[in-house]
């Protein structure tokens, strides 16, 4: 404490015979200084109320500026900071270059978060004594706490030049460097501090943060481990280690840390973070449950709500997704991504007008979104607005070169609109693009599969069957190529036994794929096996109740079986869902 060094003269024996007033002044000042000495040895013990009275007598009896400083220090110890500042300011009027008064007032300003005033007083001390390490350190503290990290680092470097092992300066310089993303320097200082004081838990934690920022994930986890071995209930440290474990690929460990953190302190943000981790494990049920908990704690947690909407879409819970997306967009209407997501959910529910409205709104914000034009075009096509659909597909194709999806969709729309020549041009362009892809990668099964599907769509069944066969030869394993070959033969009403074998092969690979079962049902219908065809359509609809093609064809099968009322109901329901379904099947002679 600076005051004991410079004010000791007041308590020292006088070299001459004092006057009676001086005797009283010296006695009062000695009493006050003795109390300050006691405070230094027991800083948590408040001074007695008489201490300020002794200091006041010291001032009254000639203690001057030094007496004011003593009283200010006692007042500060009694939490009377306003009085202390007043006395220190008065002392500085009497002794303008008192580094003690300036330093002590700077400490009070620092304690009150008045960083500019603190910096000013510490700067005045440093102007008096440029090597005053205490003032440099405290000014660095004020700089750092006010976000002025570079000058803080400068002051701390000067302190450490004088006292290289001064741990508080090392730690504060490390923290300041970390704030400036100078993490290598921060790690070096934290390591030096820990060499001096290995029991500094906070230095381990903060070094872990810097190591994590530098990508030194394993070392960061090691630091967090040390800290958590001593502070096992620190939620922030558990969250930090969870984050590092996730980076290291230890998803289970990351979940375990967040689970411990949530037991200690349920927080929406950490439920959201754990939900994301469950998502990485493809545990949609647990992921969704965590977003639910996050939103119970904080209904305004838009990150959790956006994540929950995404999971609802992934799990095909489109109505629930729309409910969340409505709230998200009510909160902030100009979010094109979420407008498109809601549009997609409406599209999957066959809410064509709502889907078109959302795609249109998103395009007002992002007019160059190829995907929005493509999906809006698909919605228009579903309600037989082919002119609008063709216009959207044309825009999508212009925004993305060699856009197979847009060109193929435009071909279908043109074919449905009766523009056979335009459709053939588009099919030709698509097949040319896919043929170039095959030439570049002749052993890639996916290239043949894509061209097979385009040829099938065009109606070139023989070529489609050949390409599907080539994909099978190249090892396409999902069953898609087998299904495509089956479907091509079924639509063409040719090689039906081989078609049925292909469909059954695809179903063996993916027994719950409703599309594969739908293909088999068509082939069985072509073969005249109406009972088995009906059973297969029933099975497909049990797997995927919204599969309109199965509903439409089941209606036709029922009509053939004489179950007229049921058949008409299925056909009507299919047409209500997708008015263009009759166009597709009608092109292959399949009508009610």
Secondary structure as UniProt FT lines:
FT   HELIX           2..6
FT   HELIX           8..11
FT   HELIX           20..41
FT   TURN            43..44
FT   HELIX           50..58
FT   HELIX           59..63
FT   HELIX           64..77
FT   TURN            78..79
FT   HELIX           81..94
FT   TURN            96..97
FT   HELIX           99..111
FT   TURN            112..113
FT   HELIX           115..128
FT   TURN            130..131
FT   HELIX           133..145
FT   TURN            146..147
FT   HELIX           149..162
FT   TURN            164..165
FT   HELIX           167..179
FT   TURN            180..181
FT   HELIX           183..196
FT   TURN            198..199
FT   HELIX           201..213
FT   TURN            214..215
FT   HELIX           217..230
FT   TURN            232..233
FT   HELIX           235..247
FT   TURN            248..249
FT   HELIX           251..264
FT   HELIX           268..280
FT   TURN            281..282
FT   HELIX           284..297
FT   TURN            299..300
FT   HELIX           302..314
FT   TURN            315..316
FT   HELIX           318..331
FT   HELIX           336..348
FT   TURN            349..350
FT   HELIX           352..365
FT   TURN            367..368
FT   HELIX           370..382
FT   TURN            383..384
FT   HELIX           386..399
FT   TURN            401..402
FT   HELIX           404..416
FT   TURN            417..418
FT   HELIX           420..440
FT   TURN            442..443
FT   HELIX           445..458
FT   HELIX           461..473
FT   TURN            474..475
FT   HELIX           480..492
FT   HELIX           496..509
FT   TURN            511..512
FT   HELIX           514..526
FT   TURN            527..528
FT   HELIX           530..543
FT   TURN            545..546
FT   HELIX           548..560
FT   TURN            561..562
FT   HELIX           564..577
FT   TURN            579..580
FT   HELIX           581..586
FT   TURN            587..589
//
